[in-house]
């Protein structure tokens, strides 16, 4: 059996927004994505209430990296609800070992909005 699509799906965020992770909090979708190609943001954020219209935040969701992480080399963020708030896992390039390392940030007990109060553990 062959399946034919009438048309190819169109991107809903039509810009550099790779490896997104999606979180639904109180009717708002938060999409976290890999750094921008130009290295200007470590983690990107876009929000939507309908999954069709997205607003991409201008500020970096994770502007400060730990000492071991190389700026401009972060990818695959994952945000998860936990008992006391939200946790973000992000992969970053470890300059000392010339490899990648998975790090964790913790926010206070509220959804991560455009700029969550987060610290990346060393």
Biotite code that builds the C-alpha atoms (Angstrom):
import biotite.structure as struc

atoms = struc.array([
    struc.Atom([0.000, 0.000, 0.000], chain_id="A", res_id=1, res_name="UNK", atom_name="CA", element="C"),
    struc.Atom([1.295, 3.458, -0.895], chain_id="A", res_id=2, res_name="UNK", atom_name="CA", element="C"),
    struc.Atom([0.457, 6.618, 0.947], chain_id="A", res_id=3, res_name="UNK", atom_name="CA", element="C"),
    struc.Atom([0.418, 9.950, -0.873], chain_id="A", res_id=4, res_name="UNK", atom_name="CA", element="C"),
    struc.Atom([0.430, 13.330, 0.745], chain_id="A", res_id=5, res_name="UNK", atom_name="CA", element="C"),
    struc.Atom([-1.476, 16.069, -0.972], chain_id="A", res_id=6, res_name="UNK", atom_name="CA", element="C"),
    struc.Atom([1.251, 18.534, -0.033], chain_id="A", res_id=7, res_name="UNK", atom_name="CA", element="C"),
    struc.Atom([4.419, 18.614, 2.012], chain_id="A", res_id=8, res_name="UNK", atom_name="CA", element="C"),
    struc.Atom([4.019, 19.971, 5.541], chain_id="A", res_id=9, res_name="UNK", atom_name="CA", element="C"),
    struc.Atom([5.149, 23.544, 6.003], chain_id="A", res_id=10, res_name="UNK", atom_name="CA", element="C"),
    struc.Atom([7.293, 24.543, 8.993], chain_id="A", res_id=11, res_name="UNK", atom_name="CA", element="C"),
    struc.Atom([5.447, 26.446, 11.703], chain_id="A", res_id=12, res_name="UNK", atom_name="CA", element="C"),
    struc.Atom([8.652, 28.136, 12.900], chain_id="A", res_id=13, res_name="UNK", atom_name="CA", element="C"),
    struc.Atom([10.249, 29.127, 9.633], chain_id="A", res_id=14, res_name="UNK", atom_name="CA", element="C"),
    struc.Atom([13.755, 29.949, 10.851], chain_id="A", res_id=15, res_name="UNK", atom_name="CA", element="C"),
    struc.Atom([16.803, 28.374, 12.508], chain_id="A", res_id=16, res_name="UNK", atom_name="CA", element="C"),
    struc.Atom([15.076, 26.415, 15.326], chain_id="A", res_id=17, res_name="UNK", atom_name="CA", element="C"),
    struc.Atom([16.575, 22.909, 15.500], chain_id="A", res_id=18, res_name="UNK", atom_name="CA", element="C"),
    struc.Atom([16.025, 19.965, 17.885], chain_id="A", res_id=19, res_name="UNK", atom_name="CA", element="C"),
    struc.Atom([12.964, 21.443, 19.623], chain_id="A", res_id=20, res_name="UNK", atom_name="CA", element="C"),
    struc.Atom([11.559, 20.149, 22.900], chain_id="A", res_id=21, res_name="UNK", atom_name="CA", element="C"),
    struc.Atom([7.915, 20.979, 23.607], chain_id="A", res_id=22, res_name="UNK", atom_name="CA", element="C"),
    struc.Atom([6.361, 21.651, 27.024], chain_id="A", res_id=23, res_name="UNK", atom_name="CA", element="C"),
    struc.Atom([2.680, 22.482, 27.656], chain_id="A", res_id=24, res_name="UNK", atom_name="CA", element="C"),
    struc.Atom([1.996, 24.621, 30.745], chain_id="A", res_id=25, res_name="UNK", atom_name="CA", element="C"),
    struc.Atom([-1.445, 26.073, 31.489], chain_id="A", res_id=26, res_name="UNK", atom_name="CA", element="C"),
    struc.Atom([-2.493, 26.366, 27.843], chain_id="A", res_id=27, res_name="UNK", atom_name="CA", element="C"),
    struc.Atom([0.813, 27.713, 26.524], chain_id="A", res_id=28, res_name="UNK", atom_name="CA", element="C"),
    struc.Atom([3.297, 25.617, 24.554], chain_id="A", res_id=29, res_name="UNK", atom_name="CA", element="C"),
    struc.Atom([6.981, 26.340, 25.191], chain_id="A", res_id=30, res_name="UNK", atom_name="CA", element="C"),
    struc.Atom([9.395, 25.107, 22.501], chain_id="A", res_id=31, res_name="UNK", atom_name="CA", element="C"),
    struc.Atom([13.087, 25.072, 23.459], chain_id="A", res_id=32, res_name="UNK", atom_name="CA", element="C"),
    struc.Atom([15.639, 24.607, 20.676], chain_id="A", res_id=33, res_name="UNK", atom_name="CA", element="C"),
    struc.Atom([19.337, 24.163, 19.939], chain_id="A", res_id=34, res_name="UNK", atom_name="CA", element="C"),
    struc.Atom([21.571, 27.229, 19.722], chain_id="A", res_id=35, res_name="UNK", atom_name="CA", element="C"),
    struc.Atom([21.305, 29.499, 16.712], chain_id="A", res_id=36, res_name="UNK", atom_name="CA", element="C"),
    struc.Atom([23.682, 28.783, 13.850], chain_id="A", res_id=37, res_name="UNK", atom_name="CA", element="C"),
    struc.Atom([25.351, 32.161, 14.388], chain_id="A", res_id=38, res_name="UNK", atom_name="CA", element="C"),
    struc.Atom([26.071, 31.196, 18.044], chain_id="A", res_id=39, res_name="UNK", atom_name="CA", element="C"),
    struc.Atom([24.188, 34.206, 19.427], chain_id="A", res_id=40, res_name="UNK", atom_name="CA", element="C"),
    struc.Atom([21.906, 32.109, 21.683], chain_id="A", res_id=41, res_name="UNK", atom_name="CA", element="C"),
    struc.Atom([22.744, 28.996, 23.723], chain_id="A", res_id=42, res_name="UNK", atom_name="CA", element="C"),
    struc.Atom([19.086, 27.901, 23.937], chain_id="A", res_id=43, res_name="UNK", atom_name="CA", element="C"),
    struc.Atom([16.188, 29.368, 21.984], chain_id="A", res_id=44, res_name="UNK", atom_name="CA", element="C"),
    struc.Atom([12.531, 29.649, 23.032], chain_id="A", res_id=45, res_name="UNK", atom_name="CA", element="C"),
    struc.Atom([9.270, 30.049, 21.140], chain_id="A", res_id=46, res_name="UNK", atom_name="CA", element="C"),
    struc.Atom([5.753, 30.125, 22.609], chain_id="A", res_id=47, res_name="UNK", atom_name="CA", element="C"),
    struc.Atom([2.321, 29.349, 21.182], chain_id="A", res_id=48, res_name="UNK", atom_name="CA", element="C"),
    struc.Atom([-1.225, 28.786, 22.378], chain_id="A", res_id=49, res_name="UNK", atom_name="CA", element="C"),
    struc.Atom([-2.396, 26.985, 19.221], chain_id="A", res_id=50, res_name="UNK", atom_name="CA", element="C"),
    struc.Atom([0.702, 25.192, 17.787], chain_id="A", res_id=51, res_name="UNK", atom_name="CA", element="C"),
    struc.Atom([0.271, 27.181, 14.565], chain_id="A", res_id=52, res_name="UNK", atom_name="CA", element="C"),
    struc.Atom([1.271, 30.726, 15.474], chain_id="A", res_id=53, res_name="UNK", atom_name="CA", element="C"),
    struc.Atom([4.609, 31.000, 17.275], chain_id="A", res_id=54, res_name="UNK", atom_name="CA", element="C"),
    struc.Atom([6.440, 33.903, 18.878], chain_id="A", res_id=55, res_name="UNK", atom_name="CA", element="C"),
    struc.Atom([10.203, 33.393, 18.992], chain_id="A", res_id=56, res_name="UNK", atom_name="CA", element="C"),
    struc.Atom([11.852, 35.097, 21.984], chain_id="A", res_id=57, res_name="UNK", atom_name="CA", element="C"),
    struc.Atom([14.683, 37.507, 21.239], chain_id="A", res_id=58, res_name="UNK", atom_name="CA", element="C"),
    struc.Atom([16.628, 36.773, 24.422], chain_id="A", res_id=59, res_name="UNK", atom_name="CA", element="C"),
    struc.Atom([18.723, 33.694, 25.179], chain_id="A", res_id=60, res_name="UNK", atom_name="CA", element="C"),
    struc.Atom([16.964, 31.331, 27.592], chain_id="A", res_id=61, res_name="UNK", atom_name="CA", element="C"),
    struc.Atom([20.339, 30.128, 28.917], chain_id="A", res_id=62, res_name="UNK", atom_name="CA", element="C"),
    struc.Atom([22.705, 33.109, 28.544], chain_id="A", res_id=63, res_name="UNK", atom_name="CA", element="C"),
    struc.Atom([25.321, 31.839, 31.027], chain_id="A", res_id=64, res_name="UNK", atom_name="CA", element="C"),
    struc.Atom([27.027, 28.470, 30.694], chain_id="A", res_id=65, res_name="UNK", atom_name="CA", element="C"),
    struc.Atom([29.182, 26.695, 33.306], chain_id="A", res_id=66, res_name="UNK", atom_name="CA", element="C"),
    struc.Atom([32.950, 27.053, 33.144], chain_id="A", res_id=67, res_name="UNK", atom_name="CA", element="C"),
    struc.Atom([33.407, 23.660, 31.459], chain_id="A", res_id=68, res_name="UNK", atom_name="CA", element="C"),
    struc.Atom([31.050, 24.441, 28.548], chain_id="A", res_id=69, res_name="UNK", atom_name="CA", element="C"),
    struc.Atom([32.150, 26.086, 25.305], chain_id="A", res_id=70, res_name="UNK", atom_name="CA", element="C"),
    struc.Atom([30.002, 29.023, 24.217], chain_id="A", res_id=71, res_name="UNK", atom_name="CA", element="C"),
    struc.Atom([28.290, 28.498, 20.885], chain_id="A", res_id=72, res_name="UNK", atom_name="CA", element="C"),
    struc.Atom([28.320, 24.702, 21.247], chain_id="A", res_id=73, res_name="UNK", atom_name="CA", element="C"),
    struc.Atom([25.015, 23.778, 22.966], chain_id="A", res_id=74, res_name="UNK", atom_name="CA", element="C"),
    struc.Atom([22.242, 21.595, 21.598], chain_id="A", res_id=75, res_name="UNK", atom_name="CA", element="C"),
    struc.Atom([19.225, 19.347, 22.273], chain_id="A", res_id=76, res_name="UNK", atom_name="CA", element="C"),
    struc.Atom([17.585, 21.076, 25.253], chain_id="A", res_id=77, res_name="UNK", atom_name="CA", element="C"),
    struc.Atom([14.998, 19.058, 27.180], chain_id="A", res_id=78, res_name="UNK", atom_name="CA", element="C"),
    struc.Atom([12.677, 20.712, 29.720], chain_id="A", res_id=79, res_name="UNK", atom_name="CA", element="C"),
    struc.Atom([10.752, 18.548, 32.168], chain_id="A", res_id=80, res_name="UNK", atom_name="CA", element="C"),
    struc.Atom([8.292, 19.316, 34.969], chain_id="A", res_id=81, res_name="UNK", atom_name="CA", element="C"),
    struc.Atom([9.427, 18.033, 38.386], chain_id="A", res_id=82, res_name="UNK", atom_name="CA", element="C"),
    struc.Atom([7.873, 18.306, 41.854], chain_id="A", res_id=83, res_name="UNK", atom_name="CA", element="C"),
    struc.Atom([9.259, 21.772, 42.633], chain_id="A", res_id=84, res_name="UNK", atom_name="CA", element="C"),
    struc.Atom([9.364, 23.376, 39.195], chain_id="A", res_id=85, res_name="UNK", atom_name="CA", element="C"),
    struc.Atom([11.133, 22.607, 35.942], chain_id="A", res_id=86, res_name="UNK", atom_name="CA", element="C"),
    struc.Atom([14.488, 21.142, 34.982], chain_id="A", res_id=87, res_name="UNK", atom_name="CA", element="C"),
    struc.Atom([16.315, 21.802, 31.723], chain_id="A", res_id=88, res_name="UNK", atom_name="CA", element="C"),
    struc.Atom([18.886, 19.341, 30.424], chain_id="A", res_id=89, res_name="UNK", atom_name="CA", element="C"),
    struc.Atom([21.173, 20.609, 27.693], chain_id="A", res_id=90, res_name="UNK", atom_name="CA", element="C"),
    struc.Atom([24.167, 19.128, 25.911], chain_id="A", res_id=91, res_name="UNK", atom_name="CA", element="C"),
    struc.Atom([27.240, 21.353, 25.623], chain_id="A", res_id=92, res_name="UNK", atom_name="CA", element="C"),
    struc.Atom([30.763, 20.914, 24.306], chain_id="A", res_id=93, res_name="UNK", atom_name="CA", element="C"),
    struc.Atom([33.232, 20.233, 27.122], chain_id="A", res_id=94, res_name="UNK", atom_name="CA", element="C"),
    struc.Atom([36.385, 22.164, 26.241], chain_id="A", res_id=95, res_name="UNK", atom_name="CA", element="C"),
    struc.Atom([38.594, 20.187, 28.643], chain_id="A", res_id=96, res_name="UNK", atom_name="CA", element="C"),
    struc.Atom([37.736, 16.719, 27.380], chain_id="A", res_id=97, res_name="UNK", atom_name="CA", element="C"),
    struc.Atom([37.095, 17.675, 23.735], chain_id="A", res_id=98, res_name="UNK", atom_name="CA", element="C"),
    struc.Atom([33.731, 15.936, 23.959], chain_id="A", res_id=99, res_name="UNK", atom_name="CA", element="C"),
    struc.Atom([30.169, 16.657, 24.957], chain_id="A", res_id=100, res_name="UNK", atom_name="CA", element="C"),
    struc.Atom([28.628, 16.572, 28.414], chain_id="A", res_id=101, res_name="UNK", atom_name="CA", element="C"),
    struc.Atom([24.971, 16.680, 29.494], chain_id="A", res_id=102, res_name="UNK", atom_name="CA", element="C"),
    struc.Atom([24.244, 19.455, 32.020], chain_id="A", res_id=103, res_name="UNK", atom_name="CA", element="C"),
    struc.Atom([21.223, 20.314, 34.100], chain_id="A", res_id=104, res_name="UNK", atom_name="CA", element="C"),
    struc.Atom([19.654, 23.652, 34.975], chain_id="A", res_id=105, res_name="UNK", atom_name="CA", element="C"),
    struc.Atom([17.011, 24.117, 37.643], chain_id="A", res_id=106, res_name="UNK", atom_name="CA", element="C"),
    struc.Atom([14.384, 26.827, 37.759], chain_id="A", res_id=107, res_name="UNK", atom_name="CA", element="C"),
    struc.Atom([12.263, 27.981, 40.644], chain_id="A", res_id=108, res_name="UNK", atom_name="CA", element="C"),
    struc.Atom([8.733, 26.624, 41.044], chain_id="A", res_id=109, res_name="UNK", atom_name="CA", element="C"),
    struc.Atom([7.182, 28.214, 37.965], chain_id="A", res_id=110, res_name="UNK", atom_name="CA", element="C"),
    struc.Atom([7.097, 27.602, 34.222], chain_id="A", res_id=111, res_name="UNK", atom_name="CA", element="C"),
    struc.Atom([10.136, 28.679, 32.285], chain_id="A", res_id=112, res_name="UNK", atom_name="CA", element="C"),
    struc.Atom([8.990, 31.786, 30.503], chain_id="A", res_id=113, res_name="UNK", atom_name="CA", element="C"),
    struc.Atom([11.170, 33.825, 28.168], chain_id="A", res_id=114, res_name="UNK", atom_name="CA", element="C"),
    struc.Atom([14.085, 33.973, 30.596], chain_id="A", res_id=115, res_name="UNK", atom_name="CA", element="C"),
    struc.Atom([13.851, 31.379, 33.375], chain_id="A", res_id=116, res_name="UNK", atom_name="CA", element="C"),
    struc.Atom([15.740, 31.915, 36.613], chain_id="A", res_id=117, res_name="UNK", atom_name="CA", element="C"),
    struc.Atom([18.163, 29.065, 36.023], chain_id="A", res_id=118, res_name="UNK", atom_name="CA", element="C"),
    struc.Atom([21.620, 27.930, 37.009], chain_id="A", res_id=119, res_name="UNK", atom_name="CA", element="C"),
    struc.Atom([23.604, 25.325, 35.107], chain_id="A", res_id=120, res_name="UNK", atom_name="CA", element="C"),
    struc.Atom([25.273, 22.927, 37.510], chain_id="A", res_id=121, res_name="UNK", atom_name="CA", element="C"),
    struc.Atom([29.028, 22.479, 37.157], chain_id="A", res_id=122, res_name="UNK", atom_name="CA", element="C"),
])
